[in-house]
Amino acid sequence: MNNRNEWNGLLRVCVVLIGAVLSIACIYLSFYLKFGTDIPTRNIAPFSEFYIWIMIGFVVINLLFGTYVFYNKQVMDLFYTTMLSQLVLTFYLMALSYAGSWLSFPRSVILINFFVSTLVIFLYNFAIYRLYQKVRGSKSVMVVGKSERALEAVKNFESMGNRRHEVTHAVLDNYLYHIKALSDEVDIVYLTGHIKESTRLEIYEYLMKSNKKLFISTNFENLMMVNPNIMHFEDESIIEVSEFKISAEEGLIKRMIDVVISLVMLIVTSPIMVVTAIAIKLDSPGPILYQQERVTKDQRTFNILKFRSMTQEAESTSGPVLATSNDARVTKVGKFIRSTRIDELPQLFNVLKGDMSMVGPRPERPFFVEQFAEQNPYYRLRHHVRAGITGYAQVYGKYSTDFNSKLNFDLLYIKNYSLTFDFKLMFQTLKILFDKVSSRGVDETSDNRSNRWSDYEDRMKIIQ
């Protein structure tokens, strides 16, 4: 097949820099909309002298939001990301003008610029997004593996709204033979796991020699090899498998940042919490805060704090159960604060206390931890770090994602941990506030996708 050009890092840097220049043009346009052609020098002078810092802010904010990572975005995702990045840039401009004592920099221009730049930058991002689709093109995928796991992979690809990857082949048996026969018909081969090691190594060797793109699943064996340390002893090179933990030095810095951010957010969100507390008290009888035992680092249990969103006796007879859609136990106020994540705000006190971090695996209840650990022996590895208010699984997964898939996200987070990664996940958490899927109950997010291979026969080659 013809190889299409890739969307590489250099192209992305160029696109971000052009966007930064465009953001400066938007501010000039905002000055024009405010003052017309007669812009006072005293008002525009501070901006003209320090526009480089505005460009740096644009670049950093958009990199943290992942605005120009297009591979799994839809148009609405692009709009939300653009709007939120411009909102953060607006606050950055306000802070910059205050720190630089630019008292003559009009606040009205900053407000006008938010609307102007959101529109202009979105149109620019949309044009780049369409260009990306044209340059990158749709990729055909061959899914390889046992029937049940391969079917699950096909369903996941089918659920992607942007259709960037199309499954055209599914190989369910005699893997190497069929890959050799059919790999020229696809762009990507995806091994879903549960393939005998000797066969898997032969497949790797063939695909590497054929220069064919390979996807592999995040089973534990593959996760172990993420972020290895390379060592050299005389003329021998050795790969040291890194542990599923965060170093003591990184952990200390992470803790200091958690304390600062939680304090700032408690101050900023205090009016919201006061209003929420009053609304809960007026809506239904019972306490304002809800405490529930959860598990955090080193298997330690703690009481997580949430605004109460259910009736007082929600689990008095049923015992521990997962929330479902249209749950009768959820109050009227509860539905709103759950959908907007306001119910999670009291967890900032848990972060301040040290039970949780701003970013990390979401804490589970001991009842479910025991269940999951029995089904997956690697489940407790996620407790090598503090539980978090948000995490990798919350940003990139869905509420209905099963615990094994969430575990893979959590272990990838630990393996790939960096301070930059934490900030990126915190920024991208803002986007999912607009995604109602991630706040639904388990049955509401279940889909009607087929569980039978026969329903896919007209769309792909299925080789059994």
C-alpha positions as CSV (number, residue, x, y, z in Angstrom):
1,M,0.0,0.0,0.0
2,N,1.1,3.6,-0.5
3,N,2.5,5.1,2.7
4,R,1.0,8.5,3.5
5,N,3.0,11.3,5.1
6,E,2.9,11.2,8.9
7,W,1.9,14.1,11.2
8,N,5.3,14.4,12.8
9,G,6.6,16.6,15.6
10,L,8.2,19.2,13.4
11,L,4.9,19.9,11.6
12,R,3.1,20.1,14.9
13,V,5.6,22.7,16.2
14,C,5.2,24.8,13.1
15,V,1.4,24.7,13.4
16,V,1.6,25.7,17.1
17,L,3.9,28.6,16.3
18,I,1.7,29.9,13.5
19,G,-1.2,29.7,16.0
20,A,0.8,31.8,18.4
21,V,1.4,34.4,15.8
22,L,-2.3,34.3,15.0
23,S,-3.2,34.9,18.6
24,I,-1.1,38.1,18.6
25,A,-3.0,39.2,15.5
26,C,-6.3,38.5,17.4
27,I,-5.2,40.9,20.2
28,Y,-4.4,43.6,17.6
29,L,-7.9,43.0,16.1
30,S,-9.4,43.3,19.6
31,F,-7.7,46.7,20.0
32,Y,-9.2,47.8,16.7
33,L,-12.7,46.6,17.7
34,K,-12.3,48.6,21.0
35,F,-10.7,51.8,19.7
36,G,-11.0,51.8,15.9
37,T,-8.0,53.1,14.0
38,D,-7.1,55.6,16.7
39,I,-5.6,53.2,19.3
40,P,-3.9,55.1,22.2
41,T,-0.2,54.5,22.4
42,R,-0.3,54.2,26.2
43,N,-2.8,51.3,25.9
44,I,-1.1,49.3,23.2
45,A,2.6,49.9,24.3
46,P,2.7,47.3,27.1
47,F,1.3,44.6,24.7
48,S,3.8,45.5,21.9
49,E,6.7,45.3,24.3
50,F,5.9,41.9,25.8
51,Y,4.0,40.0,23.1
52,I,6.7,37.3,23.1
53,W,5.5,36.2,26.6
54,I,2.0,35.9,25.2
55,M,3.2,33.7,22.4
56,I,5.1,31.5,24.9
57,G,1.9,31.2,27.0
58,F,-0.1,30.2,23.9
59,V,2.4,27.5,23.0
60,V,2.7,26.1,26.5
61,I,-1.1,26.1,27.2
62,N,-2.0,24.5,23.9
63,L,0.7,21.8,24.3
64,L,-0.7,21.0,27.8
65,F,-4.2,20.8,26.4
66,G,-3.0,18.6,23.5
67,T,-4.9,20.9,21.1
68,Y,-2.8,19.8,18.1
69,V,-2.9,16.1,18.8
70,F,-5.6,15.2,16.3
71,Y,-5.5,11.4,16.0
72,N,-8.5,10.7,18.2
73,K,-10.4,14.0,18.1
74,Q,-13.8,15.0,16.8
75,V,-14.9,18.5,15.8
76,M,-16.6,19.2,19.1
77,D,-13.5,18.0,21.0
78,L,-11.5,20.5,19.0
79,F,-14.0,23.3,19.8
80,Y,-14.0,22.5,23.6
81,T,-10.2,22.3,23.7
82,T,-9.8,25.6,21.7
83,M,-12.3,27.4,23.9
84,L,-10.7,26.2,27.2
85,S,-7.2,26.9,26.0
86,Q,-8.3,30.5,25.1
87,L,-10.0,30.8,28.5
88,V,-6.8,29.9,30.3
89,L,-4.8,32.2,28.0
90,T,-7.2,35.0,29.0
91,F,-6.5,34.4,32.7
92,Y,-2.8,34.3,31.8
93,L,-3.1,37.7,30.1
94,M,-4.8,39.1,33.1
95,A,-2.1,37.7,35.4
96,L,0.7,38.9,33.1
97,S,-0.7,42.4,32.9
98,Y,-1.0,42.6,36.7
99,A,2.5,41.1,37.3
100,G,4.0,43.5,34.7
101,S,2.1,46.5,36.1
102,W,0.5,47.1,32.7
103,L,-2.3,49.1,34.2
104,S,-3.0,50.8,30.9
105,F,-3.6,47.4,29.2
106,P,-7.4,47.6,28.8
107,R,-9.3,44.7,30.5
108,S,-12.1,45.2,28.0
109,V,-9.6,44.3,25.2
110,I,-8.8,41.1,27.1
111,L,-12.5,40.3,27.3
112,I,-13.1,41.1,23.6
113,N,-10.0,39.1,22.7
114,F,-11.4,35.9,24.3
115,F,-14.4,35.9,22.0
116,V,-12.4,37.0,18.9
117,S,-9.5,34.6,19.5
118,T,-11.8,31.7,20.3
119,L,-13.5,32.1,16.9
120,V,-10.4,32.8,14.9
121,I,-8.2,30.1,16.5
122,F,-11.0,27.6,16.2
123,L,-11.4,28.3,12.5
124,Y,-7.6,28.0,12.1
125,N,-7.5,24.7,14.2
126,F,-10.4,23.3,12.2
127,A,-8.6,24.1,8.9
128,I,-5.4,22.4,10.3
129,Y,-7.6,19.4,11.5
130,R,-9.0,19.0,8.0
131,L,-5.5,19.2,6.5
132,Y,-4.3,16.6,9.0
133,Q,-7.1,14.3,7.9
134,K,-6.2,14.8,4.3
135,V,-2.4,14.4,4.9
136,R,-2.7,11.5,7.3
137,G,-5.6,9.7,5.6
138,S,-7.7,6.9,7.0
139,K,-5.7,3.9,8.2
140,S,-6.8,0.3,7.5
141,V,-6.2,-2.1,10.4
142,M,-5.9,-5.8,10.7
143,V,-6.9,-7.0,14.1
144,V,-5.2,-10.3,15.1
145,G,-6.0,-12.4,18.1
146,K,-8.5,-14.8,19.8
147,S,-12.1,-14.3,18.8
148,E,-13.4,-12.6,22.0
149,R,-10.5,-10.2,22.5
150,A,-10.4,-9.4,18.8
151,L,-14.1,-8.7,18.7
152,E,-13.8,-6.3,21.6
153,A,-11.0,-4.5,19.7
154,V,-13.2,-4.2,16.6
155,K,-16.0,-2.7,18.7
156,N,-13.6,-0.1,20.2
157,F,-12.4,0.9,16.7
158,E,-16.0,1.1,15.5
159,S,-17.0,3.4,18.4
160,M,-14.4,6.0,17.4
161,G,-16.4,8.9,16.0
162,N,-13.7,10.3,13.7
163,R,-13.2,7.0,11.9
164,R,-9.4,7.5,11.7
165,H,-8.8,3.8,11.8
166,E,-11.0,1.3,9.9
167,V,-10.8,-2.4,10.7
168,T,-10.7,-4.1,7.3
169,H,-9.4,-7.5,8.3
170,A,-9.8,-9.7,11.4
171,V,-7.5,-12.8,11.8
172,L,-8.7,-15.2,14.4
173,D,-6.5,-18.2,13.8
174,N,-3.3,-19.4,12.0
175,Y,-2.0,-15.9,12.7
176,L,1.4,-15.8,11.0
177,Y,0.3,-17.4,7.8
178,H,-2.6,-15.0,7.3
179,I,-0.5,-12.0,8.3
180,K,2.1,-12.9,5.6
181,A,-0.7,-13.3,3.1
182,L,-2.7,-10.2,3.8
183,S,-0.5,-7.6,5.5
184,D,0.1,-5.8,2.2
185,E,-3.6,-4.9,2.1
186,V,-3.5,-2.9,5.4
187,D,-1.6,-0.1,7.0
188,I,-1.5,-1.4,10.6
189,V,-1.4,-4.8,12.2
190,Y,-2.9,-4.8,15.8
191,L,-2.0,-7.8,18.0
192,T,-4.6,-8.0,20.7
193,G,-2.6,-10.3,23.0
194,H,-3.1,-14.0,24.1
195,I,-1.0,-15.2,21.2
196,K,1.6,-17.9,21.9
197,E,5.1,-16.3,22.5
198,S,6.9,-18.2,19.7
199,T,4.2,-17.2,17.2
200,R,4.2,-13.6,18.4
201,L,8.0,-13.3,18.0
202,E,7.8,-14.6,14.5
203,I,5.1,-12.0,13.7
204,Y,7.2,-9.2,15.2
205,E,10.2,-10.3,13.0
206,Y,8.1,-10.5,9.8
207,L,6.4,-7.1,10.4
208,M,9.7,-5.3,11.3
209,K,11.4,-6.7,8.2
210,S,8.3,-5.6,6.1
211,N,8.4,-2.1,7.6
212,K,4.8,-2.5,8.6
213,K,3.3,-0.4,11.5
214,L,2.5,-2.6,14.5
215,F,0.1,-2.0,17.4
216,I,0.3,-4.2,20.5
217,S,-2.1,-4.4,23.4
218,T,-1.3,-3.1,26.9
219,N,-1.2,-6.5,28.6
220,F,1.1,-6.7,31.6
221,E,4.0,-8.2,29.7
222,N,4.1,-5.2,27.3
223,L,3.5,-2.7,30.1
224,M,6.6,-4.0,31.9
225,M,8.8,-2.9,29.0
226,V,7.5,0.7,29.0
227,N,10.2,3.3,29.9
228,P,13.1,0.9,30.4
229,N,16.6,1.9,31.7
230,I,19.4,1.1,29.3
231,M,22.7,0.0,30.9
232,H,26.1,-1.0,29.5
233,F,28.5,-3.5,31.0
234,E,31.7,-3.5,29.0
235,D,30.6,-4.7,25.5
236,E,27.1,-5.8,26.7
237,S,24.0,-3.7,26.7
238,I,21.2,-4.6,29.2
239,I,17.6,-3.4,29.5
240,E,16.6,-2.9,33.1
241,V,12.8,-3.1,33.5
242,S,11.7,0.0,35.5
243,E,9.4,-0.5,38.5
244,F,5.8,0.5,38.8
245,K,6.5,3.4,41.2
246,I,7.5,7.1,41.4
247,S,10.9,7.9,42.7
248,A,11.3,9.5,46.2
249,E,12.6,12.8,44.7
250,E,9.7,13.0,42.2
251,G,7.2,12.0,44.9
252,L,8.4,14.9,47.1
253,I,8.0,17.5,44.3
254,K,4.6,16.0,43.4
255,R,3.5,16.3,47.0
256,M,4.6,20.0,47.3
257,I,2.7,20.8,44.1
258,D,-0.4,19.0,45.4
259,V,-0.4,21.1,48.6
260,V,0.0,24.4,46.7
261,I,-2.6,23.6,44.0
262,S,-5.2,22.2,46.5
263,L,-4.8,25.3,48.7
264,V,-5.3,27.7,45.7
265,M,-8.3,25.7,44.4
266,L,-9.9,25.6,47.8
267,I,-9.8,29.4,47.9
268,V,-11.0,29.8,44.3
269,T,-13.8,27.2,44.6
270,S,-15.0,28.2,48.1
271,P,-18.0,30.2,46.9
272,I,-19.1,27.3,44.7
273,M,-18.8,24.9,47.7
274,V,-20.8,27.2,49.9
275,V,-23.7,27.4,47.4
276,T,-23.5,23.7,46.8
277,A,-23.7,23.0,50.6
278,I,-26.8,25.2,50.9
279,A,-28.5,23.5,47.9
280,I,-27.9,20.0,49.2
281,K,-29.3,20.9,52.6
282,L,-32.4,22.4,51.0
283,D,-32.9,19.6,48.6
284,S,-33.0,16.5,50.9
285,P,-32.4,15.5,54.5
286,G,-29.0,14.3,55.5
287,P,-25.5,15.4,55.9
288,I,-23.9,17.8,53.3
289,L,-20.7,15.7,53.0
290,Y,-20.5,12.0,52.2
291,Q,-17.7,9.9,53.5
292,Q,-16.7,6.6,52.1
293,E,-13.8,4.3,52.8
294,R,-11.3,4.0,49.9
295,V,-7.9,2.6,49.3
296,T,-4.8,4.7,48.5
297,K,-1.0,4.3,48.4
298,D,0.4,1.2,50.2
299,Q,-3.1,-0.3,50.6
300,R,-3.9,2.3,53.2
301,T,-7.6,3.1,53.7
302,F,-9.0,6.6,54.2
303,N,-12.3,8.3,54.1
304,I,-12.9,10.1,50.8
305,L,-15.0,13.3,51.0
306,K,-17.7,14.2,48.5
307,F,-20.7,16.4,48.4
308,R,-23.7,14.0,49.0
309,S,-25.4,13.4,45.7
310,M,-27.7,10.5,46.8
311,T,-30.3,10.0,49.4
312,Q,-29.1,9.4,53.0
313,E,-30.0,5.7,53.0
314,A,-28.8,4.9,49.5
315,E,-26.9,1.7,50.4
316,S,-28.5,0.9,53.7
317,T,-30.1,-2.3,52.3
318,S,-28.2,-3.0,49.0
319,G,-24.6,-2.8,50.3
320,P,-21.8,-1.5,48.0
321,V,-23.0,-1.2,44.4
322,L,-21.8,0.8,41.4
323,A,-23.9,3.8,40.3
324,T,-26.2,3.3,37.3
325,S,-27.9,5.7,34.9
326,N,-31.2,7.1,36.1
327,D,-30.3,5.9,39.6
328,A,-33.3,6.5,41.8
329,R,-30.9,7.1,44.7
330,V,-29.5,10.3,43.1
331,T,-31.1,13.5,44.3
332,K,-32.1,16.5,42.0
333,V,-29.1,18.5,43.2
334,G,-27.0,15.3,43.1
335,K,-27.6,14.9,39.3
336,F,-26.2,18.4,38.6
337,I,-23.2,18.3,40.9
338,R,-22.3,14.8,39.6
339,S,-22.5,15.9,35.9
340,T,-20.4,19.0,36.6
341,R,-18.0,17.2,39.0
342,I,-18.8,19.7,41.8
343,D,-19.4,16.7,44.1
344,E,-15.6,16.0,43.9
345,L,-14.5,19.4,45.2
346,P,-14.2,18.3,48.9
347,Q,-11.5,15.9,47.9
348,L,-9.2,18.9,47.8
349,F,-9.2,18.4,51.6
350,N,-8.1,14.8,51.1
351,V,-5.2,16.1,48.9
352,L,-4.2,18.6,51.5
353,K,-4.2,16.0,54.2
354,G,-2.1,13.6,52.1
355,D,-4.6,10.8,51.4
356,M,-4.8,11.7,47.7
357,S,-2.9,13.5,45.0
358,M,-4.3,15.8,42.3
359,V,-3.4,13.2,39.7
360,G,-3.3,9.5,40.2
361,P,-5.4,6.3,40.0
362,R,-8.9,6.9,41.2
363,P,-9.4,5.3,44.6
364,E,-11.6,2.3,44.9
365,R,-13.6,0.9,47.8
366,P,-12.0,-2.0,49.7
367,F,-14.9,-4.3,48.7
368,F,-14.2,-3.8,45.0
369,V,-10.4,-3.8,45.4
370,E,-10.6,-7.3,46.8
371,Q,-12.8,-8.4,44.0
372,F,-10.6,-6.9,41.3
373,A,-7.4,-8.2,42.9
374,E,-8.7,-11.7,42.8
375,Q,-9.5,-11.4,39.1
376,N,-6.2,-9.6,38.2
377,P,-3.0,-10.3,40.2
378,Y,-1.5,-7.0,39.1
379,Y,-4.3,-4.8,40.3
380,R,-2.5,-3.8,43.6
381,L,0.4,-2.3,41.6
382,R,-1.8,0.8,41.2
383,H,-1.5,1.3,44.9
384,H,2.2,2.1,44.6
385,V,1.2,5.7,44.2
386,R,-1.3,8.0,45.9
387,A,-4.9,7.9,44.6
388,G,-5.9,10.9,42.6
389,I,-8.8,13.3,42.0
390,T,-8.2,12.8,38.3
391,G,-6.1,10.5,36.3
392,Y,-5.1,9.0,33.0
393,A,-8.1,6.7,32.9
394,Q,-10.5,9.6,33.7
395,V,-9.1,11.7,30.8
396,Y,-8.8,9.0,28.1
397,G,-11.2,6.4,29.3
398,K,-14.9,6.3,30.0
399,Y,-17.0,5.6,33.1
400,S,-18.1,2.3,31.6
401,T,-14.5,1.1,30.9
402,D,-13.9,-2.2,32.7
403,F,-11.5,-2.3,35.6
404,N,-8.8,-4.2,33.6
405,S,-8.7,-1.4,31.0
406,K,-8.6,1.3,33.7
407,L,-5.8,-0.6,35.4
408,N,-3.8,-0.5,32.1
409,F,-4.2,3.3,32.1
410,D,-3.2,3.5,35.7
411,L,0.0,1.4,35.2
412,L,0.9,3.4,32.1
413,Y,0.6,6.5,34.1
414,I,2.9,5.2,36.8
415,K,5.5,4.0,34.2
416,N,5.4,7.3,32.2
417,Y,5.1,9.6,35.2
418,S,6.6,13.1,34.9
419,L,5.6,16.5,36.3
420,T,4.7,17.6,32.8
421,F,2.4,14.6,32.4
422,D,0.6,15.6,35.6
423,F,0.0,19.1,34.4
424,K,-1.1,17.9,31.0
425,L,-3.7,15.6,32.6
426,M,-4.9,18.3,35.0
427,F,-5.4,20.7,32.0
428,Q,-7.2,18.0,29.9
429,T,-9.5,17.2,32.8
430,L,-11.2,20.5,32.2
431,K,-12.2,19.2,28.8
432,I,-14.0,16.2,30.1
433,L,-16.3,18.4,32.2
434,F,-18.1,18.9,28.9
435,D,-18.2,15.2,28.1
436,K,-21.4,13.8,29.6
437,V,-20.3,10.2,28.8
438,S,-17.7,10.2,31.5
439,S,-20.1,11.0,34.3
440,R,-22.8,8.5,33.4
441,G,-23.6,5.3,35.2
442,V,-22.4,1.9,34.0
443,D,-25.5,0.8,32.2
444,E,-26.1,4.2,30.5
445,T,-22.8,4.0,28.7
446,S,-23.3,0.5,27.5
447,D,-23.8,0.4,23.8
448,N,-25.7,-1.5,21.2
449,R,-22.7,-2.6,19.3
450,S,-22.9,-6.2,18.0
451,N,-21.4,-9.1,19.9
452,R,-21.4,-11.3,16.8
453,W,-18.8,-11.6,14.1
454,S,-21.5,-12.3,11.5
455,D,-22.7,-8.6,11.8
456,Y,-19.2,-7.4,10.6
457,E,-18.8,-9.7,7.6
458,D,-20.0,-7.1,5.1
459,R,-17.4,-4.6,6.4
460,M,-14.3,-6.6,6.7
461,K,-12.5,-9.8,5.9
462,I,-12.9,-12.2,8.8
463,I,-10.4,-15.1,8.7
464,Q,-11.0,-17.9,11.2
